[in-house]
Amino acid sequence: MVRLDGMAEAPLLDGMGRPLRDLRISVTDRCNFRCRYCMPKEHFGPGFKFLPKAEILSFEEVERIARIFVALGVRKLRLTGGEPLLRNGLAELVRQLAELGSADLALTTNGSLLAAHAEALRRAGLGRIT
Ligand code: SF4
């Protein structure tokens, strides 16, 4: 149970009574690759309608959700997409999440844009990249 102020009353458990420790957060549905098994170009072509901006969680909404889950016992936050580095200002979101003090802050990326962002992400508090 979560109170409206985001404080936990009891930890989150799965159906087997085990604590839920990991939370994956998708920050975009877009990707600059078209891997066959994930986003085949026949389906995700130029006319494909990705989610409009209004339906994407803002950084403030992501931070609020993450804060609630951390209060419930989550100890690993992983940012994903699509390709998360396509989301403008991702290092700022990483900084906000790092301030929550969760044990592990990670990013899943295809790596194509990593060279341009790695230093800022590390400085913001990112701990791991897959
Ligand atoms: S999200 Fe990953 S698997 Fe999917 S198209 Fe992009 S790079 Fe490929």
Backbone and ligand atoms as CSV (ligand in chain L), in Angstrom:
chain,resi,resn,atom,element,x,y,z
A,1,MET,N,N,0.854,-1.190,0.000
A,1,MET,CA,C,0.000,0.000,0.000
A,1,MET,C,C,0.890,1.239,0.000
A,2,VAL,N,N,0.493,2.259,-0.766
A,2,VAL,CA,C,1.239,3.517,-0.822
A,2,VAL,C,C,0.327,4.639,-0.379
A,3,ARG,N,N,0.788,5.452,0.556
A,3,ARG,CA,C,0.009,6.608,0.964
A,3,ARG,C,C,0.135,7.686,-0.106
A,4,LEU,N,N,-0.752,8.662,-0.073
A,4,LEU,CA,C,-0.743,9.700,-1.090
A,4,LEU,C,C,0.537,10.525,-1.056
A,5,ASP,N,N,1.239,10.565,0.071
A,5,ASP,CA,C,2.496,11.304,0.138
A,5,ASP,C,C,3.669,10.474,-0.364
A,6,GLY,N,N,3.380,9.269,-0.902
A,6,GLY,CA,C,4.419,8.443,-1.489
A,6,GLY,C,C,5.147,7.571,-0.486
A,7,MET,N,N,4.793,7.617,0.784
A,7,MET,CA,C,5.470,6.785,1.784
A,7,MET,C,C,4.856,5.386,1.782
A,8,ALA,N,N,5.705,4.400,1.929
A,8,ALA,CA,C,5.244,3.016,1.880
A,8,ALA,C,C,4.688,2.585,3.220
A,9,GLU,N,N,3.618,1.785,3.182
A,9,GLU,CA,C,3.105,1.159,4.394
A,9,GLU,C,C,3.531,-0.292,4.471
A,10,ALA,N,N,3.806,-0.923,3.312
A,10,ALA,CA,C,4.268,-2.310,3.280
A,10,ALA,C,C,5.017,-2.516,1.981
A,11,PRO,N,N,6.035,-3.409,1.960
A,11,PRO,CA,C,6.795,-3.619,0.727
A,11,PRO,C,C,5.962,-4.318,-0.336
A,12,LEU,N,N,6.345,-4.104,-1.601
A,12,LEU,CA,C,5.694,-4.786,-2.716
A,12,LEU,C,C,6.183,-6.221,-2.782
A,13,LEU,N,N,5.263,-7.168,-2.970
A,13,LEU,CA,C,5.628,-8.578,-3.088
A,13,LEU,C,C,5.047,-9.141,-4.372
A,14,ASP,N,N,5.744,-10.134,-4.951
A,14,ASP,CA,C,5.157,-10.811,-6.107
A,14,ASP,C,C,4.231,-11.924,-5.618
A,15,GLY,N,N,3.680,-12.706,-6.553
A,15,GLY,CA,C,2.711,-13.739,-6.212
A,15,GLY,C,C,3.263,-14.835,-5.322
A,16,MET,N,N,4.622,-14.928,-5.264
A,16,MET,CA,C,5.261,-15.947,-4.422
A,16,MET,C,C,5.727,-15.355,-3.097
A,17,GLY,N,N,5.354,-14.109,-2.838
A,17,GLY,CA,C,5.736,-13.488,-1.582
A,17,GLY,C,C,7.142,-12.912,-1.563
A,18,ARG,N,N,7.789,-12.851,-2.743
A,18,ARG,CA,C,9.150,-12.299,-2.815
A,18,ARG,C,C,9.087,-10.791,-3.022
A,19,PRO,N,N,10.013,-10.044,-2.408
A,19,PRO,CA,C,9.994,-8.589,-2.586
A,19,PRO,C,C,10.352,-8.194,-4.012
A,20,LEU,N,N,9.660,-7.193,-4.545
A,20,LEU,CA,C,9.966,-6.669,-5.882
A,20,LEU,C,C,11.009,-5.577,-5.734
A,21,ARG,N,N,12.187,-5.794,-6.337
A,21,ARG,CA,C,13.331,-4.891,-6.152
A,21,ARG,C,C,13.685,-4.090,-7.398
A,22,ASP,N,N,13.217,-4.536,-8.582
A,22,ASP,CA,C,13.647,-3.901,-9.834
A,22,ASP,C,C,12.475,-3.203,-10.515
A,23,LEU,N,N,12.736,-2.025,-11.055
A,23,LEU,CA,C,11.720,-1.300,-11.823
A,23,LEU,C,C,12.349,-0.803,-13.114
A,24,ARG,N,N,11.749,-1.172,-14.242
A,24,ARG,CA,C,12.179,-0.672,-15.548
A,24,ARG,C,C,11.232,0.446,-15.962
A,25,ILE,N,N,11.809,1.530,-16.442
A,25,ILE,CA,C,11.011,2.689,-16.836
A,25,ILE,C,C,11.345,3.029,-18.282
A,26,SER,N,N,10.349,2.951,-19.167
A,26,SER,CA,C,10.550,3.323,-20.567
A,26,SER,C,C,10.342,4.825,-20.714
A,27,VAL,N,N,11.353,5.518,-21.258
A,27,VAL,CA,C,11.258,6.969,-21.380
A,27,VAL,C,C,10.892,7.417,-22.787
A,28,THR,N,N,10.850,6.475,-23.733
A,28,THR,CA,C,10.408,6.787,-25.097
A,28,THR,C,C,10.043,5.486,-25.804
A,29,ASP,N,N,9.121,5.587,-26.752
A,29,ASP,CA,C,8.790,4.410,-27.569
A,29,ASP,C,C,9.543,4.439,-28.899
A,30,ARG,N,N,10.389,5.450,-29.095
A,30,ARG,CA,C,11.102,5.603,-30.375
A,30,ARG,C,C,12.485,4.961,-30.312
A,31,CYS,N,N,12.972,4.568,-31.503
A,31,CYS,CA,C,14.332,4.050,-31.593
A,31,CYS,C,C,14.906,4.431,-32.948
A,32,ASN,N,N,16.216,4.600,-32.993
A,32,ASN,CA,C,16.885,4.921,-34.259
A,32,ASN,C,C,17.317,3.662,-35.003
A,33,PHE,N,N,17.052,2.484,-34.451
A,33,PHE,CA,C,17.319,1.218,-35.128
A,33,PHE,C,C,15.988,0.577,-35.510
A,34,ARG,N,N,16.059,-0.385,-36.410
A,34,ARG,CA,C,14.870,-1.154,-36.803
A,34,ARG,C,C,15.219,-2.642,-36.782
A,35,CYS,N,N,15.528,-3.117,-35.578
A,35,CYS,CA,C,15.857,-4.532,-35.430
A,35,CYS,C,C,14.636,-5.375,-35.817
A,36,ARG,N,N,14.883,-6.463,-36.532
A,36,ARG,CA,C,13.772,-7.268,-37.080
A,36,ARG,C,C,12.817,-7.772,-36.014
A,37,TYR,N,N,13.376,-8.226,-34.908
A,37,TYR,CA,C,12.566,-8.867,-33.869
A,37,TYR,C,C,11.851,-7.867,-32.978
A,38,CYS,N,N,12.171,-6.591,-33.127
A,38,CYS,CA,C,11.640,-5.589,-32.204
A,38,CYS,C,C,10.826,-4.524,-32.931
A,39,MET,N,N,11.439,-3.866,-33.901
A,39,MET,CA,C,10.766,-2.799,-34.641
A,39,MET,C,C,11.016,-2.979,-36.134
A,40,PRO,N,N,10.453,-4.030,-36.743
A,40,PRO,CA,C,10.708,-4.272,-38.169
A,40,PRO,C,C,10.272,-3.084,-39.021
A,41,LYS,N,N,11.117,-2.725,-39.999
A,41,LYS,CA,C,10.871,-1.495,-40.754
A,41,LYS,C,C,9.583,-1.552,-41.581
A,42,GLU,N,N,9.105,-2.758,-41.918
A,42,GLU,CA,C,7.844,-2.842,-42.655
A,42,GLU,C,C,6.689,-2.292,-41.814
A,43,HIS,N,N,6.795,-2.431,-40.512
A,43,HIS,CA,C,5.722,-1.961,-39.628
A,43,HIS,C,C,6.027,-0.571,-39.055
A,44,PHE,N,N,7.307,-0.351,-38.679
A,44,PHE,CA,C,7.697,0.923,-38.054
A,44,PHE,C,C,8.353,1.823,-39.101
A,45,GLY,N,N,7.658,2.024,-40.238
A,45,GLY,CA,C,8.182,2.852,-41.316
A,45,GLY,C,C,7.941,4.330,-41.053
A,46,PRO,N,N,8.227,5.174,-42.081
A,46,PRO,CA,C,8.111,6.624,-41.909
A,46,PRO,C,C,6.705,7.074,-41.489
A,47,GLY,N,N,5.680,6.308,-41.854
A,47,GLY,CA,C,4.318,6.727,-41.512
A,47,GLY,C,C,3.844,6.229,-40.155
A,48,PHE,N,N,4.689,5.480,-39.446
A,48,PHE,CA,C,4.245,4.922,-38.164
A,48,PHE,C,C,4.008,6.046,-37.154
A,49,LYS,N,N,2.901,5.943,-36.444
A,49,LYS,CA,C,2.561,6.971,-35.452
A,49,LYS,C,C,3.047,6.528,-34.069
A,50,PHE,N,N,4.138,7.138,-33.639
A,50,PHE,CA,C,4.599,6.901,-32.269
A,50,PHE,C,C,3.719,7.692,-31.320
A,51,LEU,N,N,3.883,7.458,-30.024
A,51,LEU,CA,C,3.043,8.146,-29.044
A,51,LEU,C,C,3.246,9.660,-29.142
A,52,PRO,N,N,2.163,10.423,-29.077
A,52,PRO,CA,C,2.322,11.880,-29.020
A,52,PRO,C,C,2.965,12.288,-27.693
A,53,LYS,N,N,3.628,13.444,-27.709
A,53,LYS,CA,C,4.375,13.888,-26.536
A,53,LYS,C,C,3.500,13.918,-25.279
A,54,ALA,N,N,2.238,14.295,-25.450
A,54,ALA,CA,C,1.344,14.420,-24.294
A,54,ALA,C,C,1.123,13.082,-23.589
A,55,GLU,N,N,1.380,11.973,-24.284
A,55,GLU,CA,C,1.161,10.656,-23.669
A,55,GLU,C,C,2.446,10.046,-23.103
A,56,ILE,N,N,3.546,10.780,-23.227
A,56,ILE,CA,C,4.821,10.313,-22.668
A,56,ILE,C,C,4.965,10.906,-21.261
A,57,LEU,N,N,5.387,10.099,-20.311
A,57,LEU,CA,C,5.566,10.610,-18.946
A,57,LEU,C,C,6.611,11.726,-18.933
A,58,SER,N,N,6.302,12.808,-18.259
A,58,SER,CA,C,7.283,13.879,-18.057
A,58,SER,C,C,8.344,13.392,-17.068
A,59,PHE,N,N,9.464,14.118,-17.003
A,59,PHE,CA,C,10.496,13.750,-16.032
A,59,PHE,C,C,9.930,13.831,-14.611
A,60,GLU,N,N,9.092,14.820,-14.354
A,60,GLU,CA,C,8.514,14.966,-13.011
A,60,GLU,C,C,7.632,13.757,-12.684
A,61,GLU,N,N,6.875,13.277,-13.676
A,61,GLU,CA,C,6.023,12.097,-13.443
A,61,GLU,C,C,6.869,10.840,-13.226
A,62,VAL,N,N,7.939,10.707,-14.016
A,62,VAL,CA,C,8.824,9.551,-13.842
A,62,VAL,C,C,9.450,9.582,-12.446
A,63,GLU,N,N,9.920,10.755,-12.034
A,63,GLU,CA,C,10.559,10.877,-10.715
A,63,GLU,C,C,9.572,10.531,-9.607
A,64,ARG,N,N,8.326,10.980,-9.752
A,64,ARG,CA,C,7.322,10.714,-8.711
A,64,ARG,C,C,7.027,9.218,-8.606
A,65,ILE,N,N,6.850,8.580,-9.765
A,65,ILE,CA,C,6.587,7.140,-9.758
A,65,ILE,C,C,7.766,6.385,-9.161
A,66,ALA,N,N,8.982,6.760,-9.576
A,66,ALA,CA,C,10.177,6.086,-9.064
A,66,ALA,C,C,10.286,6.284,-7.556
A,67,ARG,N,N,10.004,7.490,-7.076
A,67,ARG,CA,C,10.094,7.768,-5.627
A,67,ARG,C,C,9.135,6.864,-4.857
A,68,ILE,N,N,7.927,6.674,-5.395
A,68,ILE,CA,C,6.944,5.817,-4.725
A,68,ILE,C,C,7.436,4.371,-4.684
A,69,PHE,N,N,7.975,3.893,-5.819
A,69,PHE,CA,C,8.454,2.509,-5.850
A,69,PHE,C,C,9.665,2.317,-4.954
A,70,VAL,N,N,10.555,3.304,-4.897
A,70,VAL,CA,C,11.714,3.193,-3.999
A,70,VAL,C,C,11.234,3.109,-2.550
A,71,ALA,N,N,10.194,3.890,-2.227
A,71,ALA,CA,C,9.644,3.830,-0.869
A,71,ALA,C,C,9.042,2.458,-0.573
A,72,LEU,N,N,8.639,1.741,-1.644
A,72,LEU,CA,C,8.058,0.406,-1.477
A,72,LEU,C,C,9.111,-0.698,-1.485
A,73,GLY,N,N,10.382,-0.324,-1.629
A,73,GLY,CA,C,11.438,-1.326,-1.543
A,73,GLY,C,C,12.214,-1.578,-2.814
A,74,VAL,N,N,11.840,-0.911,-3.924
A,74,VAL,CA,C,12.611,-1.089,-5.161
A,74,VAL,C,C,14.019,-0.554,-4.958
A,75,ARG,N,N,15.028,-1.340,-5.411
A,75,ARG,CA,C,16.431,-0.957,-5.213
A,75,ARG,C,C,17.195,-0.835,-6.523
A,76,LYS,N,N,16.521,-1.113,-7.646
A,76,LYS,CA,C,17.184,-0.923,-8.940
A,76,LYS,C,C,16.217,-0.243,-9.904
A,77,LEU,N,N,16.653,0.877,-10.450
A,77,LEU,CA,C,15.875,1.588,-11.456
A,77,LEU,C,C,16.613,1.476,-12.779
A,78,ARG,N,N,15.933,1.001,-13.809
A,78,ARG,CA,C,16.563,0.860,-15.117
A,78,ARG,C,C,15.775,1.652,-16.148
A,79,LEU,N,N,16.449,2.560,-16.836
A,79,LEU,CA,C,15.817,3.361,-17.889
A,79,LEU,C,C,15.961,2.636,-19.217
A,80,THR,N,N,14.847,2.533,-19.945
A,80,THR,CA,C,14.837,1.848,-21.236
A,80,THR,C,C,14.052,2.682,-22.238
A,81,GLY,N,N,13.920,2.138,-23.451
A,81,GLY,CA,C,13.054,2.779,-24.454
A,81,GLY,C,C,12.137,1.702,-25.019
A,82,GLY,N,N,12.076,1.666,-26.342
A,82,GLY,CA,C,12.872,2.314,-27.387
A,82,GLY,C,C,14.336,2.559,-27.004
A,83,GLU,N,N,14.879,3.581,-27.596
A,83,GLU,CA,C,16.254,3.952,-27.297
A,83,GLU,C,C,16.221,5.167,-26.373
A,84,PRO,N,N,16.563,4.990,-25.094
A,84,PRO,CA,C,16.385,6.077,-24.124
A,84,PRO,C,C,17.222,7.324,-24.418
A,85,LEU,N,N,18.342,7.163,-25.124
A,85,LEU,CA,C,19.164,8.347,-25.393
A,85,LEU,C,C,18.545,9.261,-26.452
A,86,LEU,N,N,17.435,8.849,-27.061
A,86,LEU,CA,C,16.705,9.758,-27.953
A,86,LEU,C,C,15.862,10.753,-27.164
A,87,ARG,N,N,15.684,10.483,-25.880
A,87,ARG,CA,C,14.897,11.402,-25.043
A,87,ARG,C,C,15.781,12.592,-24.650
A,88,ASN,N,N,15.333,13.790,-25.033
A,88,ASN,CA,C,16.119,14.991,-24.741
A,88,ASN,C,C,16.313,15.169,-23.238
A,89,GLY,N,N,17.529,15.548,-22.850
A,89,GLY,CA,C,17.792,15.890,-21.453
A,89,GLY,C,C,17.817,14.697,-20.525
A,90,LEU,N,N,18.117,13.497,-21.033
A,90,LEU,CA,C,18.040,12.307,-20.184
A,90,LEU,C,C,18.937,12.418,-18.948
A,91,ALA,N,N,20.079,13.083,-19.088
A,91,ALA,CA,C,20.987,13.211,-17.935
A,91,ALA,C,C,20.304,13.945,-16.779
A,92,GLU,N,N,19.421,14.865,-17.092
A,92,GLU,CA,C,18.695,15.572,-16.034
A,92,GLU,C,C,17.766,14.613,-15.290
A,93,LEU,N,N,17.105,13.724,-16.016
A,93,LEU,CA,C,16.268,12.720,-15.352
A,93,LEU,C,C,17.132,11.799,-14.493
A,94,VAL,N,N,18.281,11.399,-15.007
A,94,VAL,CA,C,19.189,10.561,-14.225
A,94,VAL,C,C,19.570,11.270,-12.930
A,95,ARG,N,N,19.857,12.554,-13.018
A,95,ARG,CA,C,20.218,13.317,-11.818
A,95,ARG,C,C,19.071,13.299,-10.806
A,96,GLN,N,N,17.835,13.502,-11.287
A,96,GLN,CA,C,16.679,13.500,-10.379
A,96,GLN,C,C,16.522,12.127,-9.719
A,97,LEU,N,N,16.712,11.063,-10.496
A,97,LEU,CA,C,16.544,9.712,-9.944
A,97,LEU,C,C,17.690,9.364,-8.997
A,98,ALA,N,N,18.896,9.831,-9.304
A,98,ALA,CA,C,20.039,9.556,-8.425
A,98,ALA,C,C,19.808,10.173,-7.052
A,99,GLU,N,N,19.110,11.297,-7.011
A,99,GLU,CA,C,18.843,11.951,-5.725
A,99,GLU,C,C,17.887,11.153,-4.851
A,100,LEU,N,N,17.172,10.183,-5.449
A,100,LEU,CA,C,16.290,9.333,-4.643
A,100,LEU,C,C,17.092,8.374,-3.778
A,101,GLY,N,N,18.367,8.148,-4.153
A,101,GLY,CA,C,19.223,7.273,-3.359
A,101,GLY,C,C,18.936,5.806,-3.543
A,102,SER,N,N,18.317,5.406,-4.678
A,102,SER,CA,C,18.138,3.976,-4.916
A,102,SER,C,C,19.519,3.365,-5.121
A,103,ALA,N,N,19.678,2.089,-4.787
A,103,ALA,CA,C,21.005,1.478,-4.765
A,103,ALA,C,C,21.641,1.416,-6.146
A,104,ASP,N,N,20.844,1.251,-7.192
A,104,ASP,CA,C,21.405,0.961,-8.498
A,104,ASP,C,C,20.599,1.693,-9.565
A,105,LEU,N,N,21.276,2.517,-10.341
A,105,LEU,CA,C,20.623,3.274,-11.415
A,105,LEU,C,C,21.277,2.860,-12.722
A,106,ALA,N,N,20.497,2.256,-13.624
A,106,ALA,CA,C,21.054,1.638,-14.825
A,106,ALA,C,C,20.317,2.114,-16.071
A,107,LEU,N,N,20.962,1.905,-17.225
A,107,LEU,CA,C,20.417,2.325,-18.518
A,107,LEU,C,C,20.617,1.195,-19.517
A,108,THR,N,N,19.563,0.866,-20.270
A,108,THR,CA,C,19.696,-0.053,-21.394
A,108,THR,C,C,19.680,0.757,-22.673
A,109,THR,N,N,20.728,0.606,-23.501
A,109,THR,CA,C,20.838,1.426,-24.711
A,109,THR,C,C,21.414,0.597,-25.846
A,110,ASN,N,N,21.129,1.012,-27.089
A,110,ASN,CA,C,21.781,0.340,-28.222
A,110,ASN,C,C,23.187,0.890,-28.440
A,111,GLY,N,N,23.562,1.930,-27.701
A,111,GLY,CA,C,24.932,2.412,-27.697
A,111,GLY,C,C,25.293,3.384,-28.802
A,112,SER,N,N,24.409,3.571,-29.772
A,112,SER,CA,C,24.789,4.369,-30.944
A,112,SER,C,C,25.040,5.841,-30.600
A,113,LEU,N,N,24.426,6.339,-29.553
A,113,LEU,CA,C,24.582,7.750,-29.170
A,113,LEU,C,C,25.359,7.899,-27.862
A,114,LEU,N,N,25.901,6.806,-27.397
A,114,LEU,CA,C,26.481,6.807,-26.056
A,114,LEU,C,C,27.710,7.704,-25.928
A,115,ALA,N,N,28.557,7.734,-26.953
A,115,ALA,CA,C,29.795,8.514,-26.849
A,115,ALA,C,C,29.491,9.976,-26.526
A,116,ALA,N,N,28.394,10.480,-27.083
A,116,ALA,CA,C,28.051,11.889,-26.869
A,116,ALA,C,C,27.441,12.142,-25.493
A,117,HIS,N,N,26.955,11.088,-24.826
A,117,HIS,CA,C,26.204,11.278,-23.580
A,117,HIS,C,C,26.848,10.646,-22.343
A,118,ALA,N,N,27.812,9.778,-22.537
A,118,ALA,CA,C,28.319,8.968,-21.430
A,118,ALA,C,C,28.824,9.816,-20.265
A,119,GLU,N,N,29.616,10.829,-20.559
A,119,GLU,CA,C,30.215,11.612,-19.477
A,119,GLU,C,C,29.137,12.322,-18.653
A,120,ALA,N,N,28.161,12.938,-19.339
A,120,ALA,CA,C,27.096,13.651,-18.622
A,120,ALA,C,C,26.248,12.686,-17.796
A,121,LEU,N,N,26.000,11.497,-18.338
A,121,LEU,CA,C,25.208,10.505,-17.604
A,121,LEU,C,C,25.946,10.050,-16.353
A,122,ARG,N,N,27.248,9.826,-16.494
A,122,ARG,CA,C,28.040,9.392,-15.334
A,122,ARG,C,C,28.056,10.484,-14.268
A,123,ARG,N,N,28.266,11.722,-14.712
A,123,ARG,CA,C,28.293,12.837,-13.756
A,123,ARG,C,C,26.940,12.990,-13.062
A,124,ALA,N,N,25.859,12.661,-13.776
A,124,ALA,CA,C,24.518,12.799,-13.198
A,124,ALA,C,C,24.210,11.700,-12.191
A,125,GLY,N,N,25.016,10.629,-12.214
A,125,GLY,CA,C,24.803,9.584,-11.208
A,125,GLY,C,C,24.463,8.213,-11.759
A,126,LEU,N,N,24.542,8.044,-13.086
A,126,LEU,CA,C,24.261,6.710,-13.643
A,126,LEU,C,C,25.333,5.725,-13.195
A,127,GLY,N,N,24.900,4.542,-12.768
A,127,GLY,CA,C,25.851,3.566,-12.252
A,127,GLY,C,C,26.223,2.490,-13.255
A,128,ARG,N,N,25.287,2.097,-14.118
A,128,ARG,CA,C,25.555,0.960,-15.013
A,128,ARG,C,C,24.887,1.175,-16.355
A,129,ILE,N,N,25.493,0.594,-17.397
A,129,ILE,CA,C,24.929,0.630,-18.748
A,129,ILE,C,C,24.948,-0.778,-19.311
A,130,THR,N,N,23.821,-1.170,-19.909
A,130,THR,CA,C,23.755,-2.438,-20.650
A,130,THR,C,C,23.515,-2.095,-22.100
L,1,SF4,S1,S,14.851,-0.844,-28.948
L,1,SF4,FE1,FE,16.701,-2.097,-29.108
L,1,SF4,S2,S,16.012,-4.023,-30.006
L,1,SF4,FE2,FE,14.421,-2.491,-30.396
L,1,SF4,S3,S,14.878,-1.621,-32.419
L,1,SF4,FE3,FE,15.888,-0.347,-30.897
L,1,SF4,S4,S,17.956,-1.153,-30.704
L,1,SF4,FE4,FE,16.715,-2.715,-31.720
